[in-house]
Amino acid sequence: MNDVCIRVTISGNVQGVGFREATRKKATPMGITGYAKNLADGRVQVKACGDEEAVNRLLQWLHKGPERAQVTDVAVTELPLELPLHFTIR
């Protein structure tokens, strides 16, 4: 098991469509910790930490997001490994 931590910034119609809650519901059963938060410019930022395979599966899902979302861009930054205890909405 190889743990990783990434920050993902998602652009498009991603606020007001349940993106953060859907991300938490997707991440938690996979053992992924971190957060999802709205940014002032209309994007959503996700920090995802955990097993590399699980984080990659969540990243694939973030390219689409929940049903009402329209994702236009996804930017990924690798972060130093840190394993928060939970996945939270900020």
C-alpha positions as CSV (number, residue, x, y, z in Angstrom):
1,M,0.0,0.0,0.0
2,N,1.4,3.3,-1.1
3,D,-0.2,6.4,0.4
4,V,-0.3,9.7,-1.4
5,C,-1.8,13.2,-0.9
6,I,-3.0,15.5,-3.7
7,R,-4.8,18.8,-4.1
8,V,-7.4,19.0,-6.9
9,T,-8.9,22.2,-8.2
10,I,-12.1,21.6,-10.2
11,S,-13.5,24.2,-12.5
12,G,-16.9,24.5,-14.3
13,N,-20.4,24.4,-12.9
14,V,-19.3,22.8,-9.6
15,Q,-20.9,25.0,-6.8
16,G,-24.5,24.7,-5.8
17,V,-24.8,21.2,-7.3
18,G,-23.8,19.1,-4.2
19,F,-20.2,18.6,-5.3
20,R,-18.6,18.8,-1.9
21,E,-21.1,16.4,-0.2
22,A,-21.0,13.9,-3.2
23,T,-17.1,14.0,-3.0
24,R,-17.2,13.2,0.8
25,K,-19.7,10.4,0.2
26,K,-17.4,9.0,-2.5
27,A,-14.1,9.4,-0.6
28,T,-15.1,8.2,2.9
29,P,-15.9,4.5,2.0
30,M,-12.6,4.4,0.1
31,G,-10.6,5.4,3.2
32,I,-9.7,8.7,1.7
33,T,-9.2,11.6,4.1
34,G,-8.9,15.4,3.4
35,Y,-11.5,18.0,2.5
36,A,-13.7,19.6,-0.1
37,K,-14.3,23.3,-0.1
38,N,-15.7,26.0,-2.3
39,L,-13.4,28.7,-3.5
40,A,-14.4,32.3,-3.9
41,D,-13.9,32.2,-7.7
42,G,-16.5,29.5,-8.2
43,R,-14.2,26.4,-8.3
44,V,-14.1,23.6,-5.8
45,Q,-10.8,22.4,-4.1
46,V,-10.4,18.9,-2.9
47,K,-7.5,17.5,-0.8
48,A,-7.4,13.7,-1.0
49,C,-5.0,11.6,1.0
50,G,-4.8,7.8,1.3
51,D,-4.1,4.7,-0.7
52,E,-2.8,5.7,-4.1
53,E,-5.2,3.4,-6.0
54,A,-8.2,4.8,-4.1
55,V,-7.0,8.4,-4.6
56,N,-6.7,7.7,-8.3
57,R,-10.2,6.3,-8.5
58,L,-11.5,9.4,-6.7
59,L,-9.6,11.6,-9.1
60,Q,-11.2,9.9,-12.1
61,W,-14.6,10.5,-10.5
62,L,-13.7,14.2,-9.9
63,H,-13.4,14.7,-13.7
64,K,-17.1,14.1,-13.9
65,G,-18.4,14.9,-10.4
66,P,-22.0,14.5,-9.3
67,E,-24.9,14.3,-11.8
68,R,-25.7,18.1,-11.9
69,A,-22.1,19.2,-12.2
70,Q,-20.4,20.2,-15.4
71,V,-16.6,19.9,-15.0
72,T,-14.5,21.9,-17.5
73,D,-11.0,21.5,-16.0
74,V,-9.2,19.6,-13.3
75,A,-5.8,20.7,-12.0
76,V,-3.8,18.3,-9.7
77,T,-0.9,19.1,-7.4
78,E,1.0,16.5,-5.4
79,L,1.3,17.4,-1.8
80,P,3.7,16.1,1.0
81,L,2.1,13.0,2.6
82,E,-0.2,13.9,5.5
83,L,-3.0,11.7,6.6
84,P,-5.9,13.7,8.2
85,L,-8.3,11.7,10.3
86,H,-11.5,12.4,8.3
87,F,-12.8,13.8,5.1
88,T,-14.5,17.1,5.8
89,I,-16.5,19.8,4.0
90,R,-15.2,23.3,4.6
